[in-house]
């Protein structure tokens, strides 16, 4: 009997206004790599980088779930056309908890203050609650990460290791790191 690989969940944080066409393409390539590796996607459900990542996941037959606030949909607009399922939660705290408790991997790209809030919540969660991998990719998010490190908003100590955090410079590096992560998880199973 063939062994069924359990579904993994990737959470994607990215803005509705991509910084460039290159970052939008990177988000789509990230989505394709996630789906090829067997990850289901949780994201905000809307446009921009979220839609690009969802398009990549959908193009490879993956599942895309929108996680939003019960009282903001459809006020925030319709979900992107790649969404297969919806979760409506009562407040931002419940939404963040839902994302982070479900995550086997968090991927963050550039965005606005909402994306920044999600990313800092993921960094805190991974550093203090459960060491879920947090991968930062795309030039905009990588500049933010460099700033946070340079200004000592984010630094490693013996009691606060940052081994969960990975800066990833390209789609090919993302795919290679994802392959290593899934091989490692399968070896542990």
N, C-alpha and C positions, 0 to 999 in steps of 0.2 A: 504494500500500500504506500503510495507516495506521501511524503511528509508535507503538510500544509504549513507554509511560512506564515506566522502571525503578522497581521497588519501593523505597521509602524505608523506613527503620526508625526508629521512635521508641521510646525506652526510657522507661518510666514508673516513678518511685520514689514510693511513697506508702504510708502505714501501714495496718495492719489495723483500727485503731480510728479512724474519722473523728471529727474535732473537732466536727462539726455535720452536720446534714442538708444545709445549704447547700454545705458543702465536698464532700460525697458527690455532690450534683447537679452541681457544677462538674467533678468528675472524670469523670462520665459525659458531660458536654458536651464536655470536652477530648477524650475518646475518639471521640465522633461527628465532631468537626472533624478529628481525625487520619485517620480512615478516609475521610472525604470528600476529603481531600487526597492519598489514595493511600499512606498510611503503614501498614506492618505494625507491630504492637505487641509489644515484649518487656517482660515484667514478672515479678514473683515468682510469680504464678499463684494467689495466695490471695485472701482476702476483703478487706473494707473498701474503701479507696480504689482498690486494685488491681482489685478486682472491678467497681467502678463504672466505671472507665476501660475495662476490657475489655467491659463491657456496652454502653458507647457505641460502641466499635469494632465489636463484633459486630452491633449494630443497623443498622449501615450496610454490612454485608457484608465487613468487614475481617478480617484474620488476627491471631490472638492466640497468642503463644507464651509458655509458662511456663518460666522459667529458675530452677532450684533446685539444691540440693545432693543428690548421689546418695544419701547416707546419711540424709537428713532427710525424704524423701518416702516413704511417707505419714505418718511421725511428726508432721509439722507439719499434717497434715490433707489432705483432698482438695482438688484444684484447683477453682477456681470453674468454673461450667458453660460459660463462654465460651471456654475454652482449646481451641485447635485442634491444638497441637503442644507437645511437651515437650523440654527440654534438661536433662540431669542432669550436673552437674559435680562434680569431686572436692573442691573447697574454695572458700572465700569469695573468695580471690584470683583463681582461674580464673573464677569467676562474674562478678566485677567486670570483668575483662579482656574476657570474652565480651560483656557489655553494652556497654562503652565502645568496643570495636573495631567493633561492628556499628552503633553509633548514628550516625544522621544528625541526630538531635535528642534531647536529654535533657529530660524534663519532671519536675519535682519538686514534690511537695506535702508537707503535714505528715505526721508519723509518729513513730515511736519511734527508739531508738538505731540500729536497722538502717537506717532511711531516712536518718538523719543520716550514717551511715558511707557509704552509697551516694552521697549528695549531695556530701560532701566529696571523695570519690574522683573524682566527675565534675568538680568545680571544679578539682582538681589536674590531671586529665587534660586538660581543655579549655584550661587556662592554660599547660601545660608540654609536652604531647605533641602534641595535635592540636586546633585550635580548633573543636570541635563546639559548636553552640549549646546552652546550658543555660538553660532557662526555668523560673522559679520562679513558682508561682501558688497562690492560696488564701490566706486571711488568716493561717493558722498559719505557713506557710512564708515568707510575706512578712515577718512579724514576726521570724522567725529571721534572714532576710537583713538586715533593718534592724539587728538586734543585732550580727551579725557585722561589718557595716560600722562601726557606732558604736563598737564596742570594738576596732576595728582588727585583727580576725582576718582580714578580707578587705578589701584596699585595692588600688588601681591604682597602678602605677609605670610609668616608661618601659619597663622590661624585663619587666613583668608586666601587660600590658593586660587589661582585663576586658570587651572588646567582645563576647565570646561570651555574656555573662551578661545576661539580661533578666528584670526583674520584670514580671509580667503580672497585672493587677488583676481581670479579669473574663473570662467565657466569650467575650463579643463581642470584647474586645481580643485574646484568644488566637486566635480565628478570623481576625481581621484580620492579625495578625502572621504567622500560618501562611500565609495567602494571599500576603503579601509575600515570605516565605521561599521558597515554592515557585515563585513567579514569577521570583525572582532566580536560583534554581537552574536553572530551565528556560532562562532567558536565557543562562546560562553554558554550557549543554550544546551 
